[in-house]
């Protein structure tokens, strides 16, 4: 039976936000199966101030409706709030104006988004799916952005519990996040991990890598230690900063940090000290999605970062792109974190305790001296992607949920 799915997220193609790329993959798969798919999103582009996309568009069978919104960037809280508020202002009338909807799905940013979409779904007598990628208000409180037990936290928690209890299905990207959601409110929950939104080219990979290195100003012989993504409040870079305070062991490696966020400026300042200690360190803005598969394949090692306070409130989806590229994942964060335990249990990388100043430097030296040790991490990553986290497996599970919900 063919159905009409209405999916709501702050960002959609061509925005480079991780949720934008995941939602785009899912919606295009549903459209490719013959379903009618409508997406409602913001007219602004992720991480790009002042950019406004077309109000309406069709891409690969998906109808896209974009709402006017501010685009002040994401580094300041006031900018985020204005972006959230302007996007939310016209949301409900737009949702109610879409006809003959069978299933509505919302993601979790802005924090009240899912509650608004649930309200619209009940008015339209449609089924509602809640795909939770960030647990609000918990993460805002944990990171000090929102005061604990404030009026706004209590109201957001009330809305969250109502949304979870009334949703026809709740989808979490990890078991740890799922357990936090169930503790908030009993709900019909399923865990479906995210997937890699990038694919390394099947041919001409060496040429593509050489071209991207030249574009980024990276010497061909350098072993790249890459961090790609948000450099925000939920990410703990203490182990990286400590590494840069020590002397570089050899002139074989280069740190490449790609992205933006609230902590980027402090990282750039710390990099000056690192360069004085002999480390090669480069920064770059976000790259187009088309370059992501090549970038991930270029990594000698890839870094993830998570603040212990954000554990089980988010799960880094960039992990799956690294697995797809068959590269080691080194976590800047606590071993007891959910993603830290995942990496250690599957042997796809190592985890660094920020309290040990020499940890990251020592592991770099070990990787240089023992290439077979690093190679095994790559082998394990490739196996985990192929057997458990391939894009096709995740998308098939998602489409089953969508099509079978009744």
Residue pairs with C-beta under 8 A, 6 or more apart in sequence:
1 403
2 34
2 35
2 36
3 35
3 36
3 102
3 103
3 402
3 403
4 35
4 36
4 37
4 38
4 100
4 101
4 102
4 103
5 27
5 30
5 35
5 36
5 37
5 38
5 101
5 102
5 103
5 104
5 105
5 402
6 38
6 39
6 40
6 95
6 98
6 101
6 103
6 104
6 105
6 126
7 23
7 26
7 27
7 37
7 38
7 39
7 40
7 104
7 105
7 106
8 39
8 40
8 41
8 91
8 95
8 104
8 105
8 106
8 107
8 113
8 117
9 19
9 20
9 23
9 39
9 41
9 106
9 107
9 109
9 113
10 17
10 19
10 41
10 42
10 83
10 84
10 87
10 107
10 109
10 110
10 113
11 17
11 19
11 20
11 23
11 41
11 42
11 45
11 46
12 20
12 23
12 24
12 27
12 39
12 41
12 64
12 66
13 20
13 21
13 24
13 59
13 64
14 45
14 53
14 289
15 41
15 45
15 46
16 45
16 46
16 47
16 286
16 288
16 289
17 46
17 47
18 133
18 194
18 197
18 229
18 317
18 318
19 107
19 109
19 133
20 41
20 46
21 197
21 289
22 194
22 195
22 197
22 317
23 39
23 107
24 62
24 197
25 195
25 197
25 391
25 395
26 395
26 398
26 399
27 37
27 39
27 62
28 59
28 60
28 61
28 62
29 395
29 398
29 399
30 37
30 399
30 402
31 37
31 60
31 61
31 62
32 60
32 61
33 399
35 402
35 403
36 63
37 61
37 62
37 63
38 62
38 63
38 64
38 65
38 98
38 101
39 62
39 63
39 64
39 65
40 65
40 66
40 67
40 91
40 94
40 95
40 98
41 64
41 65
41 66
41 67
42 66
42 67
42 69
42 83
42 87
43 52
43 53
43 54
43 55
43 66
43 67
43 68
43 69
44 51
44 52
44 53
44 69
44 70
44 71
44 83
44 87
45 51
45 53
45 71
46 74
47 73
47 74
47 260
47 286
48 71
48 73
49 71
49 72
49 73
50 71
51 71
52 68
52 71
53 66
54 66
55 65
55 66
55 68
56 63
56 64
56 65
56 66
57 64
57 66
58 64
65 94
65 98
67 87
67 89
67 90
67 91
67 94
68 86
68 90
69 83
69 86
69 87
70 79
70 82
70 83
70 86
71 83
72 78
72 79
72 80
72 82
72 83
73 79
74 80
74 83
74 232
74 260
74 261
74 262
75 260
75 261
75 262
75 264
77 145
84 109
84 110
84 111
87 110
88 110
88 112
88 113
88 116
91 113
91 116
91 117
92 116
92 119
92 120
95 104
95 116
95 117
95 120
95 124
96 120
96 123
96 124
101 121
101 124
101 126
102 126
102 127
103 126
103 127
103 128
103 129
103 402
103 405
104 117
104 118
104 120
104 121
104 124
104 126
104 127
104 128
104 129
105 117
105 128
105 129
105 130
105 131
105 402
106 113
106 114
106 116
106 117
106 118
106 128
106 129
106 130
106 131
107 113
107 114
107 131
107 132
107 133
108 114
108 130
108 131
108 132
108 133
108 134
108 135
108 136
109 133
109 134
109 136
111 136
111 137
111 140
111 156
112 156
112 159
114 130
114 132
114 163
114 167
115 159
115 160
115 162
115 163
117 128
118 128
118 130
118 162
118 163
118 166
118 167
120 126
121 127
121 128
122 128
122 166
127 168
127 169
127 405
127 406
128 166
128 167
128 168
128 169
129 167
129 168
129 169
129 170
129 171
129 401
129 402
129 405
130 163
130 164
130 167
130 169
130 170
130 171
131 171
132 170
132 171
132 172
132 173
132 177
132 181
133 173
133 314
133 317
134 313
134 314
135 177
135 180
135 181
135 312
135 313
135 314
136 156
136 160
137 146
137 152
137 153
137 156
137 157
137 160
138 180
138 313
139 234
139 310
139 313
139 314
140 146
140 153
141 147
141 148
141 153
142 309
142 310
142 313
143 233
143 234
143 307
143 309
143 310
144 233
145 233
146 152
146 153
147 153
157 184
160 184
160 185
161 184
161 185
162 185
164 170
164 181
164 184
164 185
164 186
164 187
165 185
165 186
165 187
167 187
167 188
168 188
168 405
169 188
169 189
169 190
169 401
169 405
170 181
170 187
170 188
170 189
170 190
171 189
171 190
171 191
171 192
171 398
171 401
172 178
172 181
172 189
172 190
172 191
172 192
173 191
173 192
173 193
173 194
173 315
173 317
174 191
174 193
174 312
174 315
174 338
175 191
175 338
176 311
176 312
176 315
176 338
177 312
177 313
177 314
177 315
177 338
178 189
178 191
179 312
180 312
180 313
181 187
181 189
182 189
190 401
192 394
192 397
192 398
192 401
193 320
193 388
193 389
193 394
194 315
194 317
194 320
194 394
195 320
195 389
195 390
195 391
195 393
195 394
195 395
196 320
196 321
196 323
196 324
196 325
196 385
196 389
196 391
197 289
197 292
197 321
197 391
198 289
198 292
198 293
198 296
198 321
198 324
198 325
199 293
199 324
200 293
200 294
200 296
200 297
200 324
200 325
201 208
201 293
201 294
205 294
205 297
208 294
209 294
209 297
209 298
210 220
212 291
212 294
212 295
212 298
213 219
213 220
213 298
216 256
216 282
216 284
217 282
218 224
218 254
218 256
218 282
219 254
221 252
222 252
222 253
222 254
222 280
223 252
223 253
223 254
223 300
223 301
223 368
224 253
224 254
224 256
224 298
224 299
224 300
224 301
225 253
225 254
225 255
225 256
225 299
225 300
225 301
225 302
225 303
225 330
225 364
226 255
226 256
226 257
226 258
226 295
226 296
226 298
226 299
226 301
226 302
226 303
227 240
227 255
227 256
227 257
227 258
227 259
227 302
227 303
227 304
227 305
228 257
228 258
228 259
228 287
228 292
228 295
228 296
228 302
228 318
229 258
229 259
229 316
229 318
230 259
230 260
230 261
231 237
231 257
231 259
231 260
231 261
231 262
231 263
231 264
231 267
232 261
232 262
232 263
233 262
233 263
233 307
234 306
234 307
234 309
234 310
234 313
234 314
235 261
235 263
235 305
235 306
235 307
235 332
236 305
236 306
236 307
236 308
236 332
236 333
236 354
237 263
237 267
237 305
237 332
238 332
238 354
239 332
239 352
239 353
239 354
239 356
239 359
239 360
240 255
240 267
240 303
240 305
240 332
240 360
241 267
241 270
242 354
242 356
242 357
242 358
242 359
242 360
243 274
243 279
243 359
243 360
243 361
243 364
244 270
244 271
244 273
244 274
244 277
244 279
244 281
245 273
245 274
245 277
245 357
246 277
246 357
246 358
246 361
247 277
247 278
248 277
248 278
248 279
248 280
249 361
249 364
249 365
249 368
250 368
251 278
251 280
252 368
253 279
253 280
253 300
253 364
253 368
254 280
254 281
254 282
255 271
255 274
255 279
255 280
255 281
255 282
256 282
256 283
256 284
257 264
257 267
257 281
257 282
257 283
257 284
258 283
258 284
258 285
258 286
258 287
258 295
259 285
259 286
260 285
260 286
264 283
267 283
268 283
271 279
271 281
271 283
274 281
275 281
287 295
292 321
293 321
293 324
293 325
296 302
296 321
296 322
296 324
296 325
296 327
297 325
297 327
299 322
299 325
299 327
300 327
300 367
300 374
301 327
301 328
301 330
301 349
301 367
301 374
302 318
302 322
302 325
302 327
302 328
302 329
302 330
303 329
303 330
303 331
303 332
304 316
304 318
304 319
304 322
304 329
304 330
304 331
304 332
304 333
304 339
305 331
305 332
305 333
306 314
306 316
306 331
306 332
306 333
306 334
306 337
306 339
306 340
307 333
308 333
308 334
308 336
308 337
311 333
311 334
311 336
311 337
311 338
311 339
312 337
312 338
315 338
315 339
316 339
319 329
319 339
319 342
320 385
320 389
322 328
322 329
322 381
323 329
323 348
323 381
323 382
323 384
323 385
323 389
324 385
324 389
324 391
325 381
326 378
326 379
326 381
326 382
326 385
327 378
327 381
328 348
328 349
328 350
328 374
328 377
328 378
328 381
329 343
329 348
329 349
329 377
329 381
330 349
330 350
330 351
330 352
330 360
330 363
331 337
331 339
331 340
331 343
331 349
331 350
331 351
331 352
332 352
332 354
332 360
333 339
333 340
333 351
333 352
333 354
334 340
334 351
334 353
334 354
335 341
335 344
335 351
335 353
337 351
340 351
343 349
343 350
343 351
344 350
344 351
346 380
346 384
347 376
347 377
347 380
348 377
348 380
348 381
348 384
349 377
349 381
350 363
350 377
352 359
352 360
352 363
353 359
366 373
367 373
367 374
